[in-house]
Amino acid sequence: MQSKTAIQDLMQNNHCHGCGTENPQGLQIKSYWVDENTTECRFDPQPHHCAGPLKYLNGGIIATVIDCHAVGTAMAKAYMEEGREVGEGEQIWFVTGKLDLDFHKPTAIDQQVLVAARVEQVRPKKIVLSCELSSNGEACVTAKVIAVRAPNNW
């Protein structure tokens, strides 16, 4: 079920700093389905995304990439559960209910990172996901994300 179109490219009115296509100064992450419960996002860190040491990716940037990738996946899964394409019909919005990160090792800033999200549980108003951010084939950060459905006028 691999998709060629990014989930974020199908969302309307998305001004989010991490994933909003309508925020030209944002990170512009793109998430793609790998199978019906797994998505991937590849992100190329820039020098200004550094931590204190210039060679490592800032933890806040890491958190934003994981958060936006997971919540975007949750929204897309909710559309899937309703038998609709992302962006089709009434909009579906999810927000971060919980973001629990475990940093295992520093993430090099000069390497592309891969974030994989897996849908673990689907409820009408809550989707639970597990995520892993890896660099150069090594897991650097793992996360559990709880995405909560928001009203359309939020």
Kinemage of the C-alpha trace (Angstrom):
@kinemage 1
@onewidth
@group {chain A} dominant
@subgroup {mainchain}
@vectorlist {calphas} color= white
{ca met a 1} P 0.000 0.000 0.000
{ca gln a 2} L 2.937 2.359 -0.390
{ca ser a 3} L 1.811 5.864 -1.253
{ca lys a 4} L 3.483 8.287 -3.619
{ca thr a 5} L 1.691 11.373 -2.309
{ca ala a 6} L 2.627 12.785 1.080
{ca ile a 7} L -0.130 12.814 3.686
{ca gln a 8} L 0.587 16.490 4.400
{ca asp a 9} L 0.110 17.430 0.738
{ca leu a 10} L -3.508 16.277 1.010
{ca met a 11} L -4.335 18.325 4.117
{ca gln a 12} L -6.029 21.703 3.791
{ca asn a 13} L -5.356 24.788 5.912
{ca asn a 14} L -2.317 23.258 7.603
{ca his a 15} L -0.030 26.005 8.907
{ca cys a 16} L 1.890 23.801 11.359
{ca his a 17} L 5.596 24.606 11.804
{ca gly a 18} L 6.595 20.962 11.402
{ca cys a 19} L 4.328 19.671 8.668
{ca gly a 20} L 2.223 22.520 7.303
{ca thr a 21} L 2.425 22.947 3.566
{ca glu a 22} L 1.064 26.454 4.122
{ca asn a 23} L 3.987 27.446 6.353
{ca pro a 24} L 6.938 28.211 4.052
{ca gln a 25} L 9.249 28.801 7.035
{ca gly a 26} L 8.387 25.456 8.649
{ca leu a 27} L 10.174 22.105 8.449
{ca gln a 28} L 7.953 20.835 5.608
{ca ile a 29} L 8.111 17.171 6.651
{ca lys a 30} L 6.439 14.640 4.388
{ca ser a 31} L 4.935 11.332 5.545
{ca tyr a 32} L 4.120 8.351 3.343
{ca trp a 33} L 2.211 5.113 3.950
{ca val a 34} L 4.305 1.951 3.843
{ca asp a 35} L 1.412 -0.355 4.746
{ca glu a 36} L -2.013 0.166 6.318
{ca asn a 37} L -0.544 0.828 9.784
{ca thr a 38} L 2.964 2.150 9.103
{ca thr a 39} L 4.256 5.432 7.705
{ca glu a 40} L 7.728 6.784 7.068
{ca cys a 41} L 9.171 10.271 6.935
{ca arg a 42} L 12.656 11.212 5.778
{ca phe a 43} L 14.038 14.510 7.033
{ca asp a 44} L 17.242 16.275 6.023
{ca pro a 45} L 18.483 18.352 8.967
{ca gln a 46} L 19.979 21.742 8.188
{ca pro a 47} L 22.906 23.364 10.041
{ca his a 48} L 20.563 25.783 11.849
{ca his a 49} L 18.737 22.778 13.394
{ca cys a 50} L 21.772 22.108 15.605
{ca ala a 51} L 21.934 21.453 19.309
{ca gly a 52} L 24.650 23.117 21.422
{ca pro a 53} L 27.345 21.135 19.576
{ca leu a 54} L 27.080 21.853 15.850
{ca lys a 55} L 27.317 18.171 14.882
{ca tyr a 56} L 24.067 17.073 16.584
{ca leu a 57} L 20.392 17.633 15.808
{ca asn a 58} L 18.480 19.701 18.380
{ca gly a 59} L 16.114 17.700 20.614
{ca gly a 60} L 13.234 20.113 20.022
{ca ile a 61} L 13.526 19.654 16.266
{ca ile a 62} L 13.577 15.881 16.806
{ca ala a 63} L 10.446 16.123 18.968
{ca thr a 64} L 8.688 18.275 16.360
{ca val a 65} L 9.488 15.889 13.506
{ca ile a 66} L 8.281 12.861 15.493
{ca asp a 67} L 5.182 14.690 16.765
{ca cys a 68} L 4.117 16.005 13.361
{ca his a 69} L 4.795 12.713 11.616
{ca ala a 70} L 2.807 10.737 14.198
{ca val a 71} L -0.140 13.144 14.408
{ca gly a 72} L -0.291 13.362 10.600
{ca thr a 73} L -0.348 9.566 10.500
{ca ala a 74} L -3.189 9.542 13.045
{ca met a 75} L -5.232 11.964 10.933
{ca ala a 76} L -4.655 9.893 7.818
{ca lys a 77} L -5.613 6.718 9.697
{ca ala a 78} L -8.844 8.355 10.875
{ca tyr a 79} L -9.717 9.200 7.268
{ca met a 80} L -8.894 5.606 6.309
{ca glu a 81} L -11.163 4.275 9.069
{ca glu a 82} L -14.003 6.399 7.640
{ca gly a 83} L -13.343 5.098 4.115
{ca arg a 84} L -12.187 8.484 2.826
{ca glu a 85} L -9.024 9.908 1.303
{ca val a 86} L -7.154 12.496 3.341
{ca gly a 87} L -8.736 15.902 2.727
{ca glu a 88} L -11.945 14.437 1.272
{ca gly a 89} L -15.147 15.798 2.785
{ca glu a 90} L -15.261 17.266 6.274
{ca gln a 91} L -11.768 17.797 7.690
{ca ile a 92} L -10.409 15.551 10.420
{ca trp a 93} L -7.983 17.077 12.920
{ca phe a 94} L -5.939 15.432 15.638
{ca val a 95} L -3.685 17.088 18.215
{ca thr a 96} L -0.968 15.804 20.502
{ca gly a 97} L -2.381 14.313 23.693
{ca lys a 98} L 0.923 12.840 24.834
{ca leu a 99} L 4.417 12.805 23.427
{ca asp a 100} L 6.768 10.489 25.309
{ca leu a 101} L 10.323 10.462 23.937
{ca asp a 102} L 13.304 8.297 24.863
{ca phe a 103} L 16.597 9.671 23.557
{ca his a 104} L 19.041 6.769 23.170
{ca lys a 105} L 21.934 8.523 21.468
{ca pro a 106} L 22.750 11.848 19.842
{ca thr a 107} L 21.463 12.259 16.295
{ca ala a 108} L 24.023 13.393 13.733
{ca ile a 109} L 22.992 16.573 11.940
{ca asp a 110} L 24.827 15.718 8.715
{ca gln a 111} L 22.732 12.618 7.972
{ca gln a 112} L 19.163 12.204 6.775
{ca val a 113} L 16.902 10.856 9.515
{ca leu a 114} L 14.149 8.297 9.050
{ca val a 115} L 11.069 8.367 11.255
{ca ala a 116} L 8.811 5.318 11.201
{ca ala a 117} L 5.401 5.465 12.896
{ca arg a 118} L 3.211 2.475 13.593
{ca val a 119} L -0.466 2.702 14.538
{ca glu a 120} L -0.888 0.583 17.665
{ca gln a 121} L -4.474 1.370 18.687
{ca val a 122} L -7.413 3.126 17.041
{ca arg a 123} L -10.359 4.520 18.961
{ca pro a 124} L -12.889 7.078 17.678
{ca lys a 125} L -11.246 9.973 19.554
{ca lys a 126} L -7.744 8.644 20.215
{ca ile a 127} L -5.018 6.936 18.210
{ca val a 128} L -1.887 5.519 19.842
{ca leu a 129} L 1.326 5.252 17.820
{ca ser a 130} L 4.873 4.055 18.370
{ca cys a 131} L 7.721 5.798 16.560
{ca glu a 132} L 11.406 5.382 15.955
{ca leu a 133} L 13.804 8.009 14.631
{ca ser a 134} L 16.963 6.536 13.172
{ca ser a 135} L 20.068 7.960 11.589
{ca asn a 136} L 22.565 5.996 9.555
{ca gly a 137} L 20.635 2.796 10.345
{ca glu a 138} L 20.781 3.251 14.126
{ca ala a 139} L 17.851 4.013 16.415
{ca cys a 140} L 18.447 7.357 18.130
{ca val a 141} L 15.006 8.115 19.593
{ca thr a 142} L 11.902 6.049 20.289
{ca ala a 143} L 8.528 7.508 21.157
{ca lys a 144} L 4.962 6.797 22.110
{ca val a 145} L 2.442 9.317 20.823
{ca ile a 146} L -1.200 9.644 21.741
{ca ala a 147} L -3.105 11.692 19.181
{ca val a 148} L -6.517 13.043 20.230
{ca arg a 149} L -9.278 14.051 17.845
{ca ala a 150} L -9.956 17.785 17.870
{ca pro a 151} L -13.113 19.597 16.799
{ca asn a 152} L -12.989 20.984 13.265
{ca asn a 153} L -13.142 24.567 14.511
{ca trp a 154} L -10.167 24.273 16.851
